[in-house]
């Protein structure tokens, strides 16, 4: 088995053992990657995951959860926090892009900072009541270390909301239209291992996005928003993902291997 085959098989996570020099090169490629795909026009930006967040995360949180300190990793404009904004006192957002910034969310002025290249979080132990990390880890190399930092910075009883792709998203050594240069999904078994090693308590774990992009292409002419913005579709997707949950192939090479969930949603507690 060649070096790349170990990563494409899902047995190892590409980038998790990079040197600081390699991490720095990755960061330079990715820091404006998402913004440059079109997210940098705040007037046209639409947060597509409101219904998904409610179904898989918000519905499982305590109704009157106290959120004195909240951290968003790679949260861009911070729209994911709007459903809870009246309960948040202090909001911190780590965001590499200079283009994806909100001056105010509800009555809260978010405090933005840049990520450290090595993945270290500039916060004390046990600081945050909640941390979100939505479709961010697959853009960074040293995932295991960053998750250990997230665990360190959460208060005991604090929540981590995590959403990530679990397939390779194609061969990242080749051009992939519509994707950033370095992004790659994270194998489910590696996620489970890291989460278990860190002693997170799993409050909710679900699989999703089973053939979602296929359905999006087929029905986009009928839709005003992405298909996964609709609660009814997400209920259908949940059933479909459950049916095909055994058919998870990290680097699918044919149509049959693609019939399976491609995302995981974790609600974790320290």
matplotlib code that plots the C-alpha trace (Angstrom):
import matplotlib.pyplot as plt

x = [0.0, 1.4, 1.6, -1.5, -3.4, -3.2, -5.0, -7.5, -8.4, -9.4, -6.9, -4.9, -6.0, -4.0, -2.4, -2.7, 1.0, 2.3, 5.2, 4.7, 6.2, 3.7, 0.8, 1.8, 1.7, -1.7, -3.0, -1.9, -3.8, -7.0, -7.3, -9.3, -10.4, -14.1, -14.4, -13.1, -15.7, -18.3, -19.0, -17.3, -20.4, -22.2, -25.2, -25.9, -24.6, -27.3, -26.7, -27.9, -27.9, -30.5, -33.0, -30.2, -28.8, -32.2, -32.9, -29.5, -28.2, -30.5, -33.3, -31.0, -29.7, -31.3, -34.1, -32.6, -29.0, -26.6, -24.1, -21.8, -18.9, -19.3, -16.6, -17.1, -14.2, -14.3, -17.7, -17.3, -20.3, -21.5, -25.0, -25.1, -25.5, -28.5, -31.1, -29.3, -28.0, -30.3, -28.7, -25.1, -23.2, -19.7, -19.1, -15.6, -15.0, -11.7, -11.8, -8.8, -10.5, -10.6, -13.6, -16.1, -16.8, -19.9, -19.9, -22.9, -25.2, -28.3, -27.1, -23.8, -20.5, -18.4, -14.7, -12.8, -9.3, -7.0, -6.2, -2.7, -0.8, 0.0, -3.7, -3.3, -6.3, -5.5, -7.9, -7.6, -8.8, -12.5, -13.5, -16.5, -20.0, -20.3, -18.0, -19.2, -17.1, -19.2, -17.5, -14.2, -11.9, -11.8, -10.1, -7.3, -4.5, -3.9, -7.4, -6.6, -4.6, -7.3, -10.0, -7.8, -7.6, -11.3, -11.8, -9.3, -11.1, -14.6, -16.0, -17.0, -20.5, -19.9, -21.1, -19.3, -21.4, -19.6, -20.5, -18.1, -17.9, -16.7, -15.6, -12.5, -14.3, -12.3, -8.5, -7.2, -4.0, -6.0, -8.1, -11.6, -14.0, -16.1, -13.8, -10.8, -7.3, -6.7, -10.1, -10.7, -13.2, -12.4, -12.9, -15.7, -13.6, -10.9, -13.5, -14.9, -11.5, -10.4, -13.7, -13.4, -9.8, -10.7, -13.5, -16.3, -19.8, -21.8, -25.2, -26.3, -24.6, -26.3, -25.3, -26.6, -26.2, -26.9, -26.9, -27.9, -25.8, -27.4, -30.9, -29.8, -28.7, -31.9, -34.3, -32.5, -34.7, -37.7, -36.0, -35.4, -32.9, -30.5, -32.4, -30.9, -32.3, -35.8, -36.8, -38.9, -35.9, -33.7, -36.2, -36.1, -32.3, -32.2, -34.1, -32.1, -28.8, -29.9, -30.8, -27.4, -25.3, -23.3, -22.2, -19.7, -16.7, -14.1, -12.9, -15.7, -14.7, -18.0, -21.7, -22.6, -20.0, -21.4, -24.8, -24.2, -24.1, -21.3, -21.6, -21.6, -23.2, -22.0, -23.4, -20.7, -20.4, -17.3]
y = [0.0, 3.4, 6.4, 8.1, 4.8, 4.7, 8.1, 7.4, 4.1, 6.0, 4.2, 7.4, 11.0, 13.1, 16.1, 14.9, 14.3, 17.3, 19.4, 23.1, 24.1, 21.8, 23.2, 26.7, 26.0, 24.4, 27.4, 29.8, 27.8, 27.6, 30.9, 32.6, 29.5, 29.4, 33.2, 33.1, 30.4, 33.1, 33.5, 36.9, 38.8, 39.4, 40.9, 37.7, 35.2, 32.7, 30.4, 27.1, 25.0, 26.6, 23.7, 21.1, 22.8, 22.8, 19.1, 17.7, 20.1, 22.7, 20.3, 18.3, 21.3, 22.3, 24.8, 27.5, 26.7, 29.3, 30.5, 33.0, 32.2, 30.7, 30.0, 29.5, 27.9, 29.0, 30.5, 33.3, 35.7, 33.7, 33.1, 29.7, 31.5, 33.6, 31.1, 31.3, 34.9, 36.2, 33.6, 34.4, 36.9, 36.7, 35.4, 34.6, 33.6, 32.2, 33.0, 33.1, 35.2, 39.0, 39.0, 37.0, 39.2, 40.4, 43.6, 42.6, 39.6, 40.6, 42.6, 40.8, 42.1, 39.1, 39.1, 37.9, 36.4, 34.6, 30.9, 30.0, 28.0, 25.2, 24.8, 26.1, 27.9, 31.1, 30.5, 29.2, 25.7, 25.3, 28.6, 27.9, 26.7, 25.8, 25.5, 25.1, 23.7, 23.3, 22.0, 23.5, 20.6, 19.2, 22.4, 22.0, 19.4, 18.7, 17.7, 15.5, 18.3, 20.9, 18.6, 18.1, 21.9, 22.2, 19.7, 21.6, 24.9, 23.6, 23.8, 20.6, 19.9, 22.2, 21.3, 20.8, 20.9, 19.3, 18.8, 17.4, 15.4, 11.8, 11.0, 12.1, 14.6, 13.3, 13.0, 16.3, 16.0, 16.8, 19.8, 19.7, 22.4, 24.0, 22.9, 24.6, 23.4, 21.4, 20.3, 16.6, 14.7, 12.9, 9.2, 8.3, 5.7, 8.2, 10.7, 8.1, 7.1, 10.7, 11.6, 8.4, 9.0, 12.5, 11.1, 13.2, 12.1, 11.6, 13.2, 12.8, 11.3, 11.1, 10.5, 12.5, 13.8, 10.5, 11.3, 14.8, 16.4, 14.0, 15.2, 18.8, 18.6, 16.8, 19.2, 22.5, 24.0, 23.6, 25.0, 28.5, 27.3, 24.3, 21.1, 20.6, 23.9, 22.2, 20.3, 17.8, 16.8, 16.4, 14.0, 12.0, 12.2, 10.9, 7.8, 7.2, 7.7, 5.2, 2.6, 3.0, 3.6, 0.4, 1.6, 4.3, 4.3, 7.0, 7.3, 6.0, 4.9, 4.0, 5.0, 2.1, 3.2, 6.7, 5.5, 6.2, 9.1, 11.6, 13.7, 13.1, 15.3, 15.1, 16.8, 16.1, 17.0, 17.3]
z = [0.0, -1.0, 1.3, -0.2, -0.2, 3.6, 3.7, 0.9, 2.6, 5.7, 8.0, 8.6, 8.5, 6.1, 7.7, 11.3, 11.7, 9.7, 10.8, 11.7, 8.3, 6.5, 8.7, 7.8, 4.1, 4.5, 6.4, 3.7, 1.1, 3.2, 5.1, 2.4, 0.6, 1.8, 1.4, -2.2, -3.1, -2.8, 0.9, 1.0, -0.2, 3.1, 1.4, -0.6, 2.0, 3.2, 6.1, 4.8, 7.9, 10.2, 9.9, 10.3, 13.4, 15.0, 14.3, 15.2, 17.9, 19.3, 20.0, 22.3, 24.4, 27.7, 27.0, 29.3, 28.9, 30.4, 27.8, 29.5, 27.2, 23.7, 21.1, 17.4, 15.5, 11.9, 12.4, 9.8, 10.2, 13.2, 11.9, 13.5, 16.9, 16.0, 17.5, 20.8, 20.7, 23.4, 25.8, 24.9, 27.0, 25.5, 22.0, 20.7, 17.0, 15.6, 11.9, 9.5, 6.8, 7.0, 4.8, 6.9, 9.9, 11.6, 13.7, 15.7, 16.2, 18.0, 21.0, 21.1, 19.6, 18.7, 19.6, 16.6, 16.6, 14.1, 14.6, 15.8, 13.1, 15.5, 16.6, 20.1, 21.5, 23.4, 26.2, 29.8, 30.7, 31.4, 29.8, 27.5, 28.1, 24.4, 21.4, 17.8, 15.0, 11.8, 8.7, 9.8, 10.8, 7.3, 6.3, 8.8, 9.1, 12.8, 13.7, 16.8, 18.5, 17.8, 19.3, 22.4, 22.7, 22.4, 25.2, 27.4, 26.9, 27.6, 31.0, 32.7, 31.4, 28.4, 24.9, 21.6, 18.5, 15.6, 12.0, 9.4, 6.1, 6.5, 3.0, 1.1, -1.1, -4.0, -4.3, -2.7, -4.8, -7.9, -8.9, -7.5, -8.8, -6.1, -3.3, -1.6, -2.3, 0.9, 2.3, 2.8, 4.9, 8.1, 8.4, 10.8, 12.7, 13.3, 14.6, 17.0, 18.2, 19.0, 20.6, 22.7, 23.7, 24.9, 27.1, 25.5, 26.4, 23.2, 23.7, 20.1, 17.0, 13.6, 10.1, 7.1, 3.6, 1.9, -1.9, -1.0, -3.7, -6.2, -5.1, -5.1, -8.8, -9.8, -8.1, -7.8, -10.6, -8.3, -5.2, -3.9, -1.4, -1.1, -0.6, 2.9, 4.1, 4.2, 7.4, 5.4, 3.3, 6.3, 7.8, 4.6, 4.6, 8.2, 7.2, 4.1, 5.9, 8.6, 5.9, 4.2, 7.3, 6.7, 3.3, 4.4, 2.1, 2.8, -0.8, -3.0, -6.5, -8.0, -7.8, -5.5, -3.0, -3.0, -1.7, 1.9, 4.4, 3.9, 7.0, 10.8, 13.4, 17.0, 20.1, 22.7, 26.4, 28.5]

ax = plt.figure().add_subplot(projection="3d")
ax.plot(x, y, z, "-o")
ax.set_aspect("equal")
plt.show()
